[in-house]
Amino acid sequence: NVFITDNNNHPLEPNLRREMTLSKPGSRLWKFDSDAVVSKEVTIGDNVWIGRNVIILKGVNIGSGSIVGAGSVVTKDCPAYSVIAGNPAVVLKKLLTD
């Protein structure tokens, strides 16, 4: 039960959001390849543990060996071998590595 998104799923500009709301699904603004919807790659390193009900937003990189606490909203990059949690998620501690 984890939600990972690489886009906002809607335009950020109020006028375009209104246009999208008033248009039929499948129109220009409803398409993910529209220039009105910004996409950014999400990267999750090796051996990352992600708790239940976590939301990971576009453009986030989670470093290898990290743990993401349940219910967290990850809005920014997480360094490798870290425990992060919260809304927005923050680094709570660094993990020891071999």
C-alpha positions, 0 to 999 in steps of 0.5 A: 500500500505505497503510492509513488508518483512521478508527476502532479497528475494535474497542471499547477496553474489555476487557469489550466486546472479549471480548464482541465476540470471543465474539459472531458477526460481524454482531452489535452490536459488529461493526458500525462504527456501534456506540457501542462503536467510536469514529470520527474523521475523517482529513484529508489536505491537497493535494499530500501524498506518502505513502510505501509501507506507511504507516499513518494512524490515526483523527483525524489531519490531514496538512497540505498539501505534506507528505511521509510517509516509507515505513513510518511510523505517523502517530498525531498531526497533521502541520503543512503543508509538513513531512517526517514519518517513524517509528513514531510519525511525528515531524516531521523537517524543515520544507519551504520554500514558494514 
